[in-house]
Amino acid sequence: MLQRPIYTASQYSPRVIGAPNTLEYRVFIEHNGQVVSAMHDIPLWADANQTILNMVVEIPRWTNAKMVISNEPLNPIKQDTRKGKLRWIRHCFPHHGYIWNYGAFPQTWGDPAQIHSETAGKGDNDPLDVCEIGEQVGYVGQVKQVKPLGVVALLNDGIVDFKIIVIDIQDPNASECNDIEDMQRLFPGYMYATREWLRMYKLPEYKPENQFAFGGKPMNRKYALDIIREAHESWERVVRDDSEAAHYGIAIRNVTLHDSVGYTRRDDPVYMGIPPASPKPPAPVDSSISKWFHISAAQV
């Protein structure tokens, strides 16, 4: 088993390079001032009992730039592209951008060669997606410490895409919110909105609505933890196998996992070539990015 050091969220900070809304924009994550891999070097578990997890925020709530942990060396966060153009998620009324702090769990991976026993879906070749429901709006590259409440699963074209529902442990409701039933009691309407958002967010791009496993029913905390552990085991395999990582296009360079094939010394030219922080003001975007789309209600 790979080493799992425990760090606090306060030890992480973003290194911002370039202007938001541009192809050059990158957000690396630093640990005590030195760049680490957003996918590999941040421990999944934030406590020894494995009840609290580290989440990397890619997309802050209410924003709609499609930010992702990239497969570039050390996995900086960048805006996703399609055909060389920046991607945006369209606003589907009444939602404005993402309705949670959206991101991923480090040290997880959906293995496309594995078939999930209950959904019969293959892994999606990405870190596990996370929807954080607490009241604070995050920022790109933030490391939040969260606890899982449940999971919703999309199932399209034989690929299962799990969305783990979590709450920031610093949220005022965190002590009372421990499972999916607590979420529905403390945040009435939020799970319905979550399913609706996931169902329809691709429709403005003339794609079919998303389909759900389990009939759209959210599964509980225990089920979510099982999914997280499976994805962590898949990650542990891929960082030990450079041929598998290359096959699936996974950049496995890291600076802390000494027993992985991607371990990289800080004097390596790739590491030394990471630019210093150089934040710039956001570039202007076309007004159409803010257009609201009105989508018909679900028929279920």
N, C-alpha and C positions, 0 to 999 in steps of 0.2 A: 504494500500500500504506500502511495506517495505521501510525503511529509505534509502535515496540515498545521502550519503555525496559526495562532489566533491573534488577530489584530483588531483594534477598535476603529470604528468608522472615522473618527476624528483624525486618524493618521493618514487618510487619503485626501488628495486634492487634485483638481484638474489642471493639466497643462494645455492651454488653449493656443492653437496656431492658426492664424488667418481669420477670415471674416465669415461668420455664419451666412448661410444661403449662397455659398460658393462651392465649387468642386474641390478647392484646396483646403477647406476647413477641416481641421482635425482636433480632437480632444483626447490627449493621452491622459492616463491616470498615474499620479505620482504617489509613492509611499514614502513619507518622510523626505520629500524633495527629490526622489529618484524615480524615473519612469519604470513602471511594471506593466505586465500584460493584463489588460482588462479581462481576458478570458481565462488565463492560466494562473497568474500569481496571486490573485485575491482569493483567499480561502472561501469555500462555499459556506462552511459552518463558522459562526461567529462566537460560539461557546462550546465548552468541552462536552456538554450534554447533548449537543446537536438538536437544539430546539429553536435556536435563532440563526438566521442566515444573512449573509451579505448579498445585497442586490445592487447591481450597477444600473443607474438611471440613464437610459438612452434618450427618452422623450419626456420632457416635463408635461404635466397636466395642462390642458387648454392649448397646447401648441400642436402643429400639424406637419412639421418637417419630419420626414421618415428617416430618423437617425438609427444607425446600427453599429454594433461592435464589428469592426472590419476584419478581414483576413489578411491584412497587411502585417508586417513584423511588429510585435508587441501589441497588436490588436487595438489601435486607436479607434475611437468612435468617429464616424463620418456620416454625412448624409448619403443615403442610398441613391442609386441612379438607375435609370432605364433608358437604353439607347443613348447613353451619354448625357442625359438630362437629369437634373435633380428630381427626386420623388417627393410628393406631398400627399398626405391623406386628406381627402375632401371633407368639408364640414357637412355632416348629414343632420339636418334639423331634428331635434332641438340641441344636438351636441355640437360643441365648438372644439375641434381638435380631439385629442385623446382625453378620455374622461377619468383617467387615472395617471399616476406617475408610472410610465411604462418602461420596462427594461428587461434585464436578463440576469439569471444566476450565473456567476462565474463557476468554472470547474464543472460544467454540465454540457452534455451534447446529445442530440437526438440521432442515434445511429441508423442510417438508412438501410443497413443490412439486418436490423432487428425488427421483428414483427411484434407489436404489442398484443398480448394475449387476449385482451377483452375488446379492443377496438378493431383488431386485425389491420391496423395501420402501421406503416413504416415510419421510422424517425425522420425528422425534417432537416437534418444536417446543420442544425443551429443550436446554440445554447437555449436552455429553457426560458420561455417568455414569462414575464412577471407583471402583474397589474397591482399596483400599490394604492390602497384606497384611503389612506390617512388624509388629514386636512391640509397639511403643508404641501405647497407646490415645490417640487424638486428642481434640480438643474442638471444639465448634460454633464455626465462624468461623476455625478455624486454617488458615493457608496452609502447606501442606507442599510441599517440593520433591522430586519423584519422577521415576523413570524407568519407561517402559512396558515390559511383558513380553509382553503379548498381549491378546486381546480375545475375549469371548463375545458372541454376538448373539441376542437374543430377537426373534421374528418373530410378531406377533399382529395379526390383522385388517388385514394389509397395511402395518403400521407396523414398522420395524426399530428396535430399542432396543439400542444397543451398550453393553457394559459393559467398559471398558478396565481391565485388570489391571495394577497398578503396585506398586512398592516404594519406600518412603521412602529417599532416598539416604543418610540417616544410620543406617539399620538395619545391624546387624552383618553381615547376610548380603548386603547390597546389592552389594558388590564381586564376589561370585560369582554373583549372580542377574541375568542379562542378557536372558533369553528365556524363553519358556513352558516349554521343556524343563528349564531350571534350576529353575524354580519347582516342577515336579513331582518333581525330584530332592531339592531342599532342604526342601520342604514337602510330604512325601508325604500324600496324602489331601485336601489343601486344594482342589485343583481339582474333585475329585469332590464335596466338600462345597459348593463354590460352585455347581456345576450343580444339585445337589439343592435348595439354598436357593432359587435362582432359579426352579426348577421349581414349588415347592410353596408359596411364601410367600402366595399369594392364596387358597389352598384354604380356610383357616378362614373366609373371607368368602363362601363358597359361590360362588366364581368358578372357572372351569376352570383347570387347570394351564397354566403358560406353555409355549409352543412355541419351539423353537430353530431358528435358521438353522444350516447346516453340520452338521446332525445333532447339535448340541450340542458339536461339536469346538471347542476353543479354537484360535484362529488366532494366528500368531506375532507377534513384535515388529514386524517390517516391515509386516505387515498392519495392526497397530494404529496405527502411525505414519501410514500412508496414510489411515486413517479420521479420525485427528486433524487432519491437514492439510486434508482435505475439509471437515470441520466448521468449521475456522478460516476457510476461504475463504467458507463460507456466512455466518458471523458478520460478516466484513468487508463483505459485500454488504448485510446487513440494517441495520447501523449507519449506512450511507450513504443509506438509503431509508426516510424516515419513513412513507410510505404503506404499504410492505410491513410495517414494524414494527407499525404500527397494526392492519393486517389480521390479523396473527398474535398481537396482544396482547403484544408485546415492549416493555418499558420500556427505552429506549435512552439515558436521561440518564447522563452521565458527566462527569468533571472533568479528564480528561487527554487525550482524543482530540480535539484542536483541529479537525481536518479532518472530523469526523463531524457528522451532523445533530443528534445529541443532546448535543453539548458544552454544559456548564452551568457558568457562573462561580460561584465560591464565595460571591459576594454575591447570587446569585439567591434569591428568597424561598423556593423549594422547598428549596434547600440550607440556608439559614439556619433553616428550620423543623425540621430534624432534631433530635430531643431529645438532651440530654446523657445520658451514661451514668447509669442508675438501676437497677442489678441488684437483684432481690428473691429471696428463697428460693423454691424450687420449690413450686408449688401441689400439694396432695394429688390423687391420681388413684384411680379406682376399682380395687379389687383384681383385677377381671377382666382388666385390662390385662396382668397378669403370668401369666395362665393359660397352661399348656403344651398344645399340640395334638399329637396323635400321628397322623402321616400315613403312609400305606403307601409302601413303597419304590418307586422307579421300575421300570418294566418293561423298561428297556433297559440 
